[in-house]
Amino acid sequence: MALMDLPTETLLQILYALPSVPDVLALTLTSRRLHSLLSLPAHRLPILFSAASRSIGPLQPAIFLVTHNTSQPSHLRRPYPPHSLALLQQLLAAGAVANAWADIFPFMHWRGSYSAERRFLTPAEREKVRGAVYRTWEYDLAFHNDACPRTRRSIPYSVSARAAFLRQWSSAQLRDMASLQRIFRCVLECHVVPSNAVARGRYKERYGGGGGGGDDAQQPEVLLVGGEALHSIHLQQQQEQQVGAKFPLYTQYIHSTATLAGRWSKAAAAQEVYRGWGDEVTHYYLVEDVLKLHPGQILQLFRGAVGEEEPVLRGFKGGGEQQRYGNGVVETFLAGMGEWFYNNGETMAETIACVLEDRGEEDAESDGGGIVGNEDG
């Protein structure tokens, strides 16, 4: 029997059973009858939201996220807004970010010695990741902003407000958020703002510096971040000397900065990508600051760091025609956050630990619970 020969009730059941909104739209474009069924006001939004709940669910925290505002305390919930295409569009935008993190999660969770155990997440685990993304994102919007500077983070009112927001979620959901934050930390430490040690290691792997007669002095050195980022002075001086020896007149009368020198340096091709962001201590506090970015922003910087050009955030133009963001793009992005952003680490991890302790449960860093249960990673 042809699909169009089926009764209307059966066709509606097929539309309600489709797993995603793009699948619904694609199927309804194949015939006028299916398109007319989706155009009925009584079925259009229920069908689309049913598909959205399967592909980007859970919808409850996603709706809380897209309807978040500062007009009332974050832990007080308003009634659900009526279903509309505008609401669905916002949910799909947030869901695209959440699904991207569900794809990234297994690669960052099972890494190093555990990479042999890597697997795809089950549908239930992907839903837990998406829920954790929505809740973490809303927390970032509520408490990681210019209204929460460093001087207010320990005020009893601020602490109680953060705890009240997290208490509306179960302990299992809080552990999911803690698991996701560990993935964010891994992405930042390994790709977005790598330390000096990580940058040197990658440089040696690619260019063979430091061994077999290589010159360690030509490796990218330090990028200290304490509100501003600085190039390695030693590297700049060496580059200027190299250019000055080749083009003394040019460097003396036209240009004498490291911008021109970098064009002739042996390490110039890797300078932007392989610069580190400080030593162990400096890098730790930097990562604590950058963790205040919401999941969409971290995803955008991560995609730029690994060479993907398509932006996730609307209105963010970073790498231009480059295939990979240099450190300068990250510096500019962080500088645009304002003075409140620096020396003001994230607060979600300690607040989750406080809420779990009040409930008499183990810390979120323990092996139990989390998005993938008790599996190693």
ZAMARGU-4260 file (C-alpha; in steps of 0.2 Angstrom, whole numbers, plus 5000, padded with zeros to 4 digits):
<rodrens>
0) 5000/5000/5000 | 5007/5017/4996 | 5010/5029/5010 | 4997/5042/5003 | 4984/5028/5003
5) 4985/5027/5022 | 4971/5035/5033 | 4974/5052/5040 | 4975/5045/5058 | 4989/5034/5053
10) 4999/5048/5044 | 4997/5059/5059 | 5004/5045/5070 | 5019/5044/5058 | 5022/5062/5059
15) 5021/5062/5078 | 5033/5048/5079 | 5047/5056/5069 | 5063/5059/5079 | 5068/5077/5074
20) 5061/5093/5067 | 5071/5092/5051 | 5064/5074/5048 | 5046/5081/5050 | 5049/5096/5038
25) 5058/5084/5025 | 5044/5072/5025 | 5030/5085/5024 | 5039/5092/5009 | 5036/5076/4999
30) 5018/5078/4996 | 5004/5091/4998 | 4993/5079/5009 | 5007/5078/5022 | 5010/5096/5021
35) 4992/5100/5023 | 4992/5090/5039 | 5006/5099/5046 | 4998/5115/5042 | 4983/5112/5052
40) 4984/5123/5068 | 4978/5109/5079 | 4993/5098/5074 | 5007/5109/5068 | 5015/5114/5085
45) 5011/5097/5094 | 5020/5088/5080 | 5035/5099/5080 | 5037/5100/5099 | 5035/5081/5100
50) 5049/5079/5087 | 5060/5092/5097 | 5057/5083/5113 | 5066/5067/5105 | 5080/5076/5097
55) 5084/5090/5109 | 5075/5085/5125 | 5073/5087/5140 | 5063/5102/5135 | 5059/5108/5153
60) 5077/5114/5157 | 5078/5120/5139 | 5063/5131/5141 | 5069/5138/5158 | 5085/5143/5148
65) 5078/5152/5134 | 5065/5161/5145 | 5078/5166/5158 | 5078/5184/5162 | 5084/5195/5177
70) 5066/5201/5182 | 5065/5189/5196 | 5076/5177/5206 | 5082/5162/5195 | 5076/5149/5207
75) 5058/5155/5205 | 5050/5148/5190 | 5036/5156/5179 | 5023/5146/5171 | 5027/5138/5154
80) 5025/5150/5140 | 5013/5144/5126 | 5020/5134/5112 | 5025/5145/5097 | 5037/5144/5082
85) 5047/5158/5090 | 5050/5147/5106 | 5053/5132/5095 | 5067/5142/5085 | 5076/5146/5102
90) 5075/5129/5108 | 5082/5122/5092 | 5097/5134/5093 | 5101/5129/5111 | 5098/5111/5107
95) 5111/5112/5093 | 5124/5117/5105 | 5118/5103/5117 | 5119/5090/5104 | 5137/5096/5099
100) 5143/5093/5117 | 5134/5076/5117 | 5145/5072/5102 | 5161/5079/5110 | 5158/5071/5127
105) 5165/5053/5124 | 5181/5059/5115 | 5185/5070/5131 | 5179/5058/5144 | 5188/5042/5137
110) 5205/5049/5133 | 5223/5044/5135 | 5225/5027/5143 | 5206/5025/5143 | 5204/5029/5124
115) 5202/5010/5120 | 5186/5010/5130 | 5178/5024/5121 | 5161/5022/5114 | 5146/5032/5108
120) 5134/5038/5121 | 5117/5029/5123 | 5101/5040/5119 | 5098/5041/5138 | 5116/5047/5141
125) 5115/5060/5127 | 5099/5066/5135 | 5108/5068/5152 | 5122/5078/5143 | 5109/5090/5135
130) 5100/5092/5151 | 5117/5096/5160 | 5121/5109/5146 | 5104/5118/5148 | 5106/5119/5167
135) 5124/5124/5167 | 5120/5137/5153 | 5106/5145/5164 | 5117/5145/5179 | 5131/5154/5169
140) 5118/5167/5163 | 5112/5170/5181 | 5128/5170/5191 | 5143/5172/5179 | 5140/5190/5173
145) 5145/5208/5178 | 5132/5209/5192 | 5143/5195/5201 | 5160/5202/5203 | 5174/5195/5213
150) 5170/5206/5228 | 5152/5198/5229 | 5155/5180/5227 | 5157/5176/5245 | 5143/5187/5252
155) 5130/5176/5261 | 5116/5183/5250 | 5125/5178/5234 | 5130/5161/5241 | 5112/5157/5246
160) 5105/5163/5229 | 5117/5151/5220 | 5113/5137/5232 | 5094/5140/5230 | 5095/5139/5211
165) 5104/5122/5212 | 5093/5115/5225 | 5079/5114/5213 | 5088/5100/5204 | 5091/5082/5210
170) 5108/5076/5216 | 5109/5065/5200 | 5107/5080/5189 | 5119/5090/5199 | 5132/5076/5196
175) 5128/5077/5178 | 5132/5096/5178 | 5149/5092/5187 | 5153/5079/5174 | 5150/5091/5160
180) 5160/5104/5168 | 5175/5092/5169 | 5173/5090/5150 | 5173/5109/5148 | 5189/5110/5158
185) 5197/5097/5148 | 5192/5106/5132 | 5199/5122/5138 | 5216/5115/5145 | 5219/5104/5129
190) 5213/5115/5115 | 5207/5133/5119 | 5219/5139/5132 | 5233/5126/5133 | 5247/5129/5146
195) 5265/5132/5141 | 5269/5113/5144 | 5255/5107/5132 | 5260/5120/5119 | 5278/5115/5119
200) 5274/5097/5118 | 5263/5100/5103 | 5276/5111/5095 | 5290/5097/5097 | 5278/5084/5090
205) 5275/5094/5074 | 5291/5103/5071 | 5304/5092/5081 | 5311/5106/5092 | 5322/5102/5107
210) 5330/5086/5100 | 5342/5081/5087 | 5351/5098/5086 | 5335/5108/5086 | 5335/5125/5094
215) 5324/5126/5110 | 5325/5145/5109 | 5315/5146/5093 | 5300/5137/5102 | 5285/5148/5106
220) 5288/5152/5125 | 5275/5161/5136 | 5259/5169/5135 | 5255/5176/5153 | 5237/5181/5155
225) 5232/5192/5170 | 5220/5203/5162 | 5231/5205/5146 | 5241/5193/5136 | 5259/5195/5132
230) 5271/5188/5119 | 5287/5180/5124 | 5300/5195/5125 | 5314/5183/5121 | 5306/5176/5106
235) 5302/5194/5099 | 5320/5200/5102 | 5327/5184/5093 | 5315/5187/5078 | 5320/5205/5077
240) 5338/5201/5077 | 5336/5188/5063 | 5326/5201/5052 | 5339/5215/5056 | 5353/5204/5050
245) 5344/5201/5033 | 5336/5218/5031 | 5345/5231/5042 | 5339/5246/5032 | 5321/5240/5031
250) 5320/5236/5050 | 5328/5253/5054 | 5318/5265/5045 | 5301/5256/5041 | 5297/5243/5053
255) 5305/5235/5068 | 5292/5226/5078 | 5289/5207/5080 | 5275/5208/5067 | 5287/5209/5053
260) 5300/5198/5061 | 5287/5184/5063 | 5286/5183/5044 | 5304/5177/5043 | 5306/5167/5059
265) 5307/5148/5058 | 5293/5147/5071 | 5282/5160/5064 | 5270/5147/5056 | 5266/5139/5073
270) 5268/5155/5084 | 5249/5159/5085 | 5243/5141/5087 | 5257/5134/5098 | 5259/5149/5111
275) 5255/5144/5129 | 5244/5153/5141 | 5256/5152/5156 | 5264/5140/5168 | 5255/5128/5179
280) 5249/5141/5193 | 5244/5155/5180 | 5236/5143/5169 | 5225/5135/5183 | 5218/5152/5187
285) 5215/5157/5169 | 5205/5141/5166 | 5195/5145/5182 | 5190/5162/5174 | 5186/5155/5157
290) 5175/5142/5164 | 5163/5156/5167 | 5159/5156/5149 | 5143/5147/5144 | 5142/5131/5134
295) 5139/5140/5118 | 5154/5151/5120 | 5166/5137/5125 | 5160/5127/5110 | 5163/5142/5098
300) 5181/5144/5104 | 5184/5125/5104 | 5178/5124/5086 | 5189/5138/5081 | 5204/5130/5090
305) 5202/5113/5081 | 5199/5122/5064 | 5180/5122/5061 | 5175/5138/5054 | 5156/5138/5056
310) 5151/5149/5071 | 5139/5143/5083 | 5135/5159/5091 | 5126/5172/5081 | 5135/5188/5079
315) 5152/5181/5084 | 5165/5184/5070 | 5182/5177/5075 | 5194/5168/5063 | 5189/5176/5047
320) 5196/5166/5033 | 5208/5156/5044 | 5206/5138/5047 | 5211/5139/5065 | 5209/5153/5078
325) 5225/5160/5085 | 5227/5165/5103 | 5224/5183/5097 | 5206/5178/5094 | 5203/5171/5111
330) 5212/5186/5119 | 5201/5198/5110 | 5185/5188/5115 | 5190/5187/5133 | 5195/5205/5134
335) 5177/5210/5128 | 5170/5201/5143 | 5175/5216/5154 | 5185/5219/5170 | 5173/5208/5181
340) 5179/5193/5171 | 5197/5192/5177 | 5203/5185/5193 | 5185/5179/5197 | 5184/5160/5195
345) 5168/5150/5192 | 5157/5147/5206 | 5147/5132/5201 | 5158/5118/5206 | 5160/5124/5224
350) 5141/5128/5225 | 5137/5110/5219 | 5148/5103/5232 | 5140/5114/5246 | 5122/5108/5241
355) 5127/5090/5240 | 5135/5091/5257 | 5119/5099/5264 | 5110/5084/5258 | 5123/5072/5266
360) 5129/5065/5250 | 5146/5062/5243 | 5156/5076/5234 | 5152/5077/5215 | 5171/5072/5212
365) 5168/5055/5218 | 5167/5040/5206 | 5148/5037/5209 | 5135/5044/5198 | 5138/5056/5183
370) 5133/5055/5165 | 5141/5038/5162 | 5139/5030/5179 | 5154/5022/5187 | 5164/5019/5171
375) 5182/5025/5171 | 5187/5041/5162
</rodrens>
